[in-house]
């Protein structure tokens, strides 16, 4: 007799988080402006359970200058965005626009 297997019992409790199309358009728009100004040269996208990361580099052989993270937080599992510089958290918000606004105001790379 066949055995019933419930797939929900084998599913990992935290889901993989991704950037949606609108978010990617905003991230790549900022990235393209910074590439044209000569500040950034490369980017990487990474996905882990409960988090997605968009990292920008001055040189592809270095550590990322900035990382924009989309994280699941709280009991309602709502998305939260964070701006990171290495392990330092520079800003957090429920809005990606607010995080990207930090680049327009004060975050500039100085050689």
Secondary structure, DSSP 8 states (H G I E B T S, - for coil): ------GGGTS-SS-B----HHHHHHHHHHHHHHHHTTS--EEEEEEEBTEEEEEEESSTTS--SEEEEEEEETTTTEEEEEEEETTEEEEEES-HHHHHHHHHHT-----
